[in-house]
Amino acid sequence: MIEKITARVFCQLQGKGGNPVAIFLSQQKNLSRTVQSTLARTCEWESVFVGTNQRKAFYLPTGESVSFCAHAAMGASWAIGDQKKIEAIDFTTADDDDDDDGKTYHAVVHEHGIVSMEMQTEFQQDNIHRPTLRRILREFHEIQGVNVAPSFVNASV
C-alpha cells in the first residue's frame, strides 16, 4: 500500500503560503524507480518517497529523480513524525545506485508541526558577471537608470 499525503512546507504559523509537496509513504522497504517516477509524474510539484527503511527518494513533477529537495525532506519528516508520534527522525537519501551510499540527515518535529533539520552541506560559490546580472534584473523588472543591488552571490548547497 502507498499513501499519498499533500502538505505545505515553509508556511507561516497560520498555515499561509509555503511550498507544496507530495509525500508518498510505502509499507514496502523500497519502491522501484519506475513506480516512483510514474507516481511523481502525477504530481504538480516535487515529491518524496519514503519506505519502511526511512530511505527517501526525491522527484521532480517530470518524473526525474534529484539527489535532495529540502522542502520535500521537511514535509516527509513532518508526515512520519505525525503518523508515528515521534519527534526525532533519521533518514538517508537514496542515490542512483540504490546502494547504501546516500547521505544521512536528522530531523526534529517540534511543537506546531515545525521541523528543523541538521545537515552537512558543501558550499559552492560561482563567479557572476555582475554587470550582466544587473542588466538582466533591470530588464526583467522593467527598471531603467537604477543601479540594482551592488553585489550578488550565486550559491548552492
DRENPA-3360 file (N, C-alpha, C; in nm, 2 decimals, always signed):
BEGIN
1 = MIEKITAR = +0.08/-0.12/+0.00/+0.00/+0.00/+0.00/+0.09/+0.12/+0.00 ~ +0.05/+0.22/-0.08/+0.12/+0.35/-0.08/+0.02/+0.46/-0.05 ~ +0.06/+0.54/+0.05/-0.03/+0.65/+0.10/+0.03/+0.78/+0.04 ~ -0.05/+0.86/-0.02/-0.01/+0.99/-0.07/-0.06/+1.10/+0.02 ~ +0.03/+1.19/+0.07/-0.01/+1.30/+0.16/+0.04/+1.43/+0.09 ~ -0.05/+1.52/+0.08/+0.00/+1.65/+0.03/+0.01/+1.75/+0.15 ~ +0.11/+1.83/+0.14/+0.14/+1.92/+0.25/+0.20/+2.05/+0.20 ~ +0.21/+2.15/+0.28/+0.28/+2.27/+0.25/+0.39/+2.29/+0.35;
9 = VFCQLQGK = +0.51/+2.33/+0.31/+0.63/+2.35/+0.39/+0.67/+2.49/+0.38 ~ +0.74/+2.54/+0.48/+0.78/+2.68/+0.49/+0.66/+2.78/+0.50 ~ +0.56/+2.74/+0.57/+0.44/+2.82/+0.59/+0.46/+2.91/+0.72 ~ +0.37/+3.01/+0.72/+0.36/+3.08/+0.85/+0.28/+3.00/+0.95 ~ +0.29/+3.03/+1.07/+0.22/+2.95/+1.18/+0.07/+2.94/+1.15 ~ +0.02/+3.04/+1.08/-0.13/+3.04/+1.05/-0.16/+2.95/+0.93 ~ -0.05/+2.88/+0.87/-0.07/+2.79/+0.76/-0.08/+2.86/+0.63 ~ -0.04/+2.98/+0.62/-0.05/+3.06/+0.49/+0.08/+3.04/+0.41;
17 = GGNPVAIF = +0.07/+3.05/+0.28/+0.19/+3.04/+0.20/+0.25/+2.90/+0.19 ~ +0.38/+2.90/+0.17/+0.45/+2.77/+0.17/+0.47/+2.71/+0.04 ~ +0.55/+2.61/+0.04/+0.58/+2.53/-0.09/+0.50/+2.40/-0.08 ~ +0.42/+2.36/-0.18/+0.35/+2.23/-0.17/+0.45/+2.12/-0.20 ~ +0.42/+2.00/-0.14/+0.50/+1.88/-0.16/+0.40/+1.76/-0.16 ~ +0.43/+1.66/-0.24/+0.36/+1.53/-0.23/+0.45/+1.43/-0.16 ~ +0.39/+1.37/-0.06/+0.47/+1.27/+0.02/+0.41/+1.13/+0.00 ~ +0.49/+1.04/-0.05/+0.44/+0.90/-0.07/+0.50/+0.81/+0.04;
25 = LSQQKNLS = +0.42/+0.76/+0.12/+0.46/+0.67/+0.23/+0.42/+0.53/+0.19 ~ +0.52/+0.44/+0.19/+0.50/+0.30/+0.15/+0.53/+0.20/+0.26 ~ +0.45/+0.09/+0.26/+0.48/-0.02/+0.35/+0.59/-0.11/+0.31 ~ +0.64/-0.08/+0.19/+0.75/-0.16/+0.13/+0.88/-0.10/+0.17 ~ +0.99/-0.18/+0.17/+1.12/-0.12/+0.20/+1.16/-0.03/+0.09 ~ +1.15/-0.07/-0.03/+1.19/+0.02/-0.14/+1.09/+0.00/-0.25 ~ +1.04/+0.11/-0.31/+0.96/+0.10/-0.43/+1.06/+0.11/-0.55 ~ +1.02/+0.05/-0.66/+1.11/+0.06/-0.78/+1.12/+0.20/-0.83;
33 = RTVQSTLA = +1.22/+0.23/-0.89/+1.24/+0.37/-0.95/+1.13/+0.39/-1.05 ~ +1.09/+0.29/-1.13/+0.99/+0.31/-1.23/+0.86/+0.35/-1.16 ~ +0.82/+0.28/-1.06/+0.69/+0.32/-0.99/+0.70/+0.46/-0.93 ~ +0.82/+0.49/-0.87/+0.83/+0.63/-0.81/+0.82/+0.73/-0.92 ~ +0.89/+0.71/-1.03/+0.89/+0.81/-1.14/+0.75/+0.82/-1.19 ~ +0.68/+0.71/-1.21/+0.54/+0.72/-1.26/+0.45/+0.80/-1.17 ~ +0.46/+0.77/-1.04/+0.38/+0.84/-0.94/+0.42/+0.99/-0.93 ~ +0.54/+1.02/-0.94/+0.59/+1.16/-0.94/+0.53/+1.24/-1.05;
41 = RTCEWESV = +0.51/+1.18/-1.17/+0.46/+1.25/-1.28/+0.31/+1.28/-1.27 ~ +0.24/+1.22/-1.16/+0.10/+1.26/-1.14/+0.09/+1.38/-1.05 ~ +0.20/+1.43/-1.01/+0.20/+1.55/-0.91/+0.23/+1.68/-0.99 ~ +0.19/+1.79/-0.93/+0.22/+1.92/-0.99/+0.34/+1.98/-0.93 ~ +0.40/+1.92/-0.83/+0.52/+1.97/-0.77/+0.61/+1.86/-0.72 ~ +0.72/+1.90/-0.66/+0.82/+1.80/-0.61/+0.75/+1.69/-0.52 ~ +0.81/+1.57/-0.52/+0.76/+1.47/-0.44/+0.87/+1.39/-0.37 ~ +0.83/+1.32/-0.26/+0.93/+1.24/-0.19/+0.87/+1.11/-0.16;
49 = FVGTNQRK = +0.95/+1.00/-0.17/+0.91/+0.87/-0.14/+0.98/+0.82/-0.02 ~ +0.90/+0.76/+0.07/+0.96/+0.70/+0.20/+0.91/+0.56/+0.21 ~ +1.01/+0.47/+0.22/+0.97/+0.33/+0.25/+0.99/+0.30/+0.40 ~ +0.97/+0.17/+0.43/+0.98/+0.13/+0.58/+1.12/+0.15/+0.63 ~ +1.22/+0.16/+0.54/+1.36/+0.17/+0.59/+1.40/+0.32/+0.61 ~ +1.30/+0.41/+0.60/+1.32/+0.56/+0.62/+1.41/+0.62/+0.51 ~ +1.44/+0.55/+0.41/+1.52/+0.60/+0.29/+1.42/+0.69/+0.21 ~ +1.47/+0.81/+0.17/+1.39/+0.90/+0.10/+1.45/+0.92/-0.04;
57 = AFYLPTGE = +1.36/+0.92/-0.14/+1.39/+0.95/-0.28/+1.31/+1.07/-0.32 ~ +1.37/+1.16/-0.39/+1.31/+1.29/-0.43/+1.30/+1.29/-0.58 ~ +1.18/+1.35/-0.63/+1.15/+1.36/-0.77/+1.09/+1.49/-0.81 ~ +1.12/+1.53/-0.93/+1.05/+1.65/-0.99/+0.92/+1.60/-1.05 ~ +0.83/+1.69/-1.09/+0.70/+1.65/-1.15/+0.72/+1.58/-1.29 ~ +0.84/+1.60/-1.34/+0.87/+1.53/-1.47/+0.90/+1.39/-1.46 ~ +0.91/+1.34/-1.33/+0.95/+1.20/-1.31/+1.10/+1.18/-1.29 ~ +1.17/+1.29/-1.31/+1.32/+1.29/-1.29/+1.36/+1.29/-1.14;
65 = SVSFCAHA = +1.45/+1.20/-1.11/+1.49/+1.19/-0.97/+1.60/+1.30/-0.94 ~ +1.60/+1.36/-0.82/+1.70/+1.45/-0.78/+1.76/+1.40/-0.65 ~ +1.88/+1.45/-0.62/+1.95/+1.39/-0.50/+1.89/+1.44/-0.37 ~ +1.83/+1.56/-0.37/+1.78/+1.61/-0.24/+1.69/+1.73/-0.27 ~ +1.58/+1.74/-0.19/+1.49/+1.85/-0.20/+1.45/+1.89/-0.06 ~ +1.50/+2.00/-0.01/+1.48/+2.04/+0.13/+1.34/+2.04/+0.18 ~ +1.25/+2.11/+0.10/+1.12/+2.12/+0.15/+1.04/+1.99/+0.14 ~ +1.08/+1.90/+0.05/+1.02/+1.77/+0.05/+1.07/+1.69/+0.16;
73 = AMGASWAI = +1.20/+1.70/+0.20/+1.25/+1.63/+0.31/+1.18/+1.67/+0.44 ~ +1.16/+1.80/+0.45/+1.10/+1.85/+0.58/+0.95/+1.81/+0.58 ~ +0.88/+1.81/+0.47/+0.74/+1.76/+0.46/+0.73/+1.61/+0.50 ~ +0.83/+1.53/+0.45/+0.82/+1.39/+0.48/+0.85/+1.37/+0.63 ~ +0.95/+1.44/+0.68/+0.98/+1.43/+0.83/+0.86/+1.46/+0.91 ~ +0.79/+1.57/+0.87/+0.67/+1.60/+0.95/+0.56/+1.49/+0.94 ~ +0.54/+1.44/+0.82/+0.44/+1.33/+0.80/+0.48/+1.21/+0.88 ~ +0.61/+1.17/+0.88/+0.65/+1.05/+0.95/+0.63/+1.08/+1.10;
81 = GDQKKIEA = +0.68/+1.19/+1.15/+0.66/+1.23/+1.29/+0.52/+1.23/+1.33 ~ +0.43/+1.29/+1.25/+0.29/+1.30/+1.28/+0.22/+1.16/+1.29 ~ +0.26/+1.07/+1.19/+0.20/+0.94/+1.19/+0.25/+0.85/+1.30 ~ +0.38/+0.85/+1.33/+0.44/+0.76/+1.43/+0.44/+0.83/+1.57 ~ +0.40/+0.95/+1.58/+0.40/+1.02/+1.71/+0.54/+1.03/+1.77 ~ +0.64/+1.05/+1.68/+0.78/+1.07/+1.73/+0.83/+1.20/+1.69 ~ +0.93/+1.25/+1.76/+0.99/+1.38/+1.74/+1.12/+1.38/+1.66 ~ +1.20/+1.27/+1.67/+1.33/+1.27/+1.60/+1.32/+1.17/+1.49;
89 = IDFTTADD = +1.37/+1.21/+1.37/+1.36/+1.12/+1.26/+1.50/+1.12/+1.19 ~ +1.56/+1.01/+1.18/+1.69/+1.00/+1.10/+1.65/+0.93/+0.97 ~ +1.70/+0.99/+0.86/+1.67/+0.93/+0.73/+1.79/+0.94/+0.64 ~ +1.80/+0.85/+0.54/+1.90/+0.85/+0.44/+1.84/+0.88/+0.30 ~ +1.91/+0.95/+0.22/+1.87/+0.98/+0.08/+1.91/+0.86/+0.00 ~ +1.82/+0.83/-0.10/+1.85/+0.73/-0.20/+1.94/+0.79/-0.30 ~ +2.04/+0.71/-0.35/+2.12/+0.76/-0.46/+2.08/+0.68/-0.58 ~ +2.15/+0.71/-0.69/+2.11/+0.65/-0.82/+2.13/+0.50/-0.83;
97 = DDDDDGKT = +2.22/+0.45/-0.74/+2.25/+0.30/-0.75/+2.17/+0.22/-0.65 ~ +2.09/+0.29/-0.57/+2.01/+0.22/-0.46/+2.10/+0.14/-0.36 ~ +2.22/+0.18/-0.35/+2.30/+0.12/-0.25/+2.30/+0.20/-0.12 ~ +2.39/+0.18/-0.03/+2.39/+0.25/+0.10/+2.48/+0.37/+0.10 ~ +2.50/+0.43/-0.01/+2.59/+0.55/-0.02/+2.52/+0.68/-0.01 ~ +2.39/+0.68/+0.02/+2.31/+0.81/+0.04/+2.36/+0.89/+0.16 ~ +2.32/+1.01/+0.16/+2.36/+1.10/+0.28/+2.25/+1.08/+0.39 ~ +2.30/+1.09/+0.51/+2.21/+1.07/+0.63/+2.18/+1.21/+0.69;
105 = YHAVVHEH = +2.06/+1.23/+0.73/+2.01/+1.36/+0.79/+1.93/+1.33/+0.91 ~ +1.92/+1.43/+1.00/+1.85/+1.42/+1.12/+1.75/+1.53/+1.13 ~ +1.62/+1.50/+1.15/+1.52/+1.60/+1.16/+1.45/+1.59/+1.29 ~ +1.40/+1.70/+1.34/+1.32/+1.70/+1.47/+1.19/+1.77/+1.44 ~ +1.08/+1.71/+1.48/+0.95/+1.77/+1.47/+0.92/+1.84/+1.60 ~ +0.90/+1.97/+1.60/+0.88/+2.05/+1.72/+0.73/+2.08/+1.73 ~ +0.69/+2.15/+1.83/+0.55/+2.19/+1.86/+0.50/+2.27/+1.73 ~ +0.37/+2.26/+1.71/+0.31/+2.33/+1.60/+0.35/+2.28/+1.46;
113 = GIVSMEMQ = +0.41/+2.15/+1.46/+0.45/+2.09/+1.33/+0.57/+2.16/+1.27 ~ +0.65/+2.23/+1.34/+0.77/+2.29/+1.29/+0.88/+2.19/+1.29 ~ +0.95/+2.18/+1.17/+1.05/+2.08/+1.16/+1.19/+2.15/+1.14 ~ +1.29/+2.10/+1.22/+1.42/+2.15/+1.19/+1.51/+2.03/+1.14 ~ +1.60/+2.06/+1.06/+1.68/+1.96/+1.00/+1.83/+1.99/+1.02 ~ +1.91/+1.89/+1.06/+2.05/+1.90/+1.07/+2.11/+1.83/+0.94 ~ +2.20/+1.91/+0.88/+2.26/+1.85/+0.76/+2.40/+1.92/+0.74 ~ +2.49/+1.84/+0.69/+2.62/+1.90/+0.65/+2.61/+1.93/+0.50;
121 = TEFQQDNI = +2.65/+2.05/+0.47/+2.64/+2.10/+0.33/+2.78/+2.14/+0.28 ~ +2.79/+2.14/+0.16/+2.91/+2.18/+0.09/+2.88/+2.31/+0.01 ~ +2.94/+2.42/+0.05/+2.91/+2.55/-0.01/+2.99/+2.57/-0.14 ~ +2.93/+2.60/-0.25/+2.99/+2.63/-0.37/+2.95/+2.77/-0.42 ~ +3.05/+2.85/-0.45/+3.02/+2.98/-0.49/+3.07/+3.00/-0.63 ~ +2.99/+3.05/-0.72/+3.03/+3.08/-0.86/+3.05/+3.22/-0.88 ~ +3.14/+3.26/-0.97/+3.16/+3.39/-1.01/+3.05/+3.44/-1.11 ~ +3.00/+3.56/-1.09/+2.90/+3.61/-1.18/+2.95/+3.74/-1.24;
129 = HRPTLRRI = +2.91/+3.75/-1.37/+2.94/+3.88/-1.43/+2.84/+3.98/-1.39 ~ +2.87/+4.06/-1.29/+2.77/+4.14/-1.22/+2.70/+4.24/-1.32 ~ +2.78/+4.31/-1.41/+2.70/+4.40/-1.50/+2.59/+4.33/-1.58 ~ +2.62/+4.21/-1.62/+2.52/+4.13/-1.70/+2.40/+4.10/-1.61 ~ +2.43/+4.05/-1.49/+2.32/+4.02/-1.40/+2.23/+4.14/-1.37 ~ +2.30/+4.25/-1.34/+2.22/+4.38/-1.31/+2.13/+4.41/-1.43 ~ +2.19/+4.40/-1.55/+2.12/+4.43/-1.67/+1.99/+4.34/-1.68 ~ +2.01/+4.21/-1.66/+1.90/+4.12/-1.67/+1.80/+4.15/-1.57;
137 = LREFHEIQ = +1.83/+4.18/-1.45/+1.74/+4.21/-1.34/+1.66/+4.34/-1.38 ~ +1.73/+4.44/-1.43/+1.67/+4.57/-1.46/+1.57/+4.54/-1.58 ~ +1.61/+4.46/-1.68/+1.52/+4.44/-1.79/+1.39/+4.36/-1.74 ~ +1.42/+4.26/-1.66/+1.31/+4.17/-1.61/+1.21/+4.25/-1.53 ~ +1.26/+4.34/-1.45/+1.17/+4.42/-1.36/+1.13/+4.56/-1.42 ~ +1.17/+4.58/-1.55/+1.14/+4.70/-1.62/+1.19/+4.82/-1.54 ~ +1.31/+4.82/-1.49/+1.37/+4.93/-1.42/+1.47/+4.99/-1.51 ~ +1.47/+5.13/-1.52/+1.56/+5.20/-1.60/+1.64/+5.29/-1.52;
145 = GVNVAPSF = +1.77/+5.30/-1.55/+1.86/+5.40/-1.49/+1.88/+5.39/-1.34 ~ +1.87/+5.27/-1.29/+1.88/+5.24/-1.14/+1.99/+5.13/-1.13 ~ +2.08/+5.16/-1.03/+2.18/+5.05/-1.00/+2.11/+4.95/-0.91 ~ +2.10/+4.83/-0.96/+2.03/+4.73/-0.88/+2.13/+4.66/-0.79 ~ +2.11/+4.65/-0.66/+2.19/+4.59/-0.56/+2.34/+4.58/-0.60 ~ +2.42/+4.63/-0.52/+2.56/+4.64/-0.55/+2.64/+4.51/-0.56 ~ +2.59/+4.40/-0.50/+2.66/+4.28/-0.51/+2.57/+4.16/-0.51 ~ +2.61/+4.05/-0.58/+2.53/+3.93/-0.58/+2.62/+3.81/-0.55;
153 = VNASV = +2.56/+3.71/-0.50/+2.63/+3.59/-0.48/+2.54/+3.48/-0.53 ~ +2.59/+3.39/-0.62/+2.52/+3.28/-0.67/+2.57/+3.16/-0.59 ~ +2.50/+3.10/-0.51/+2.54/+2.99/-0.43/+2.44/+2.87/-0.42 ~ +2.49/+2.75/-0.40/+2.40/+2.64/-0.38/+2.46/+2.55/-0.28 ~ +2.38/+2.47/-0.22/+2.43/+2.37/-0.12/+2.38/+2.23/-0.17;
% end
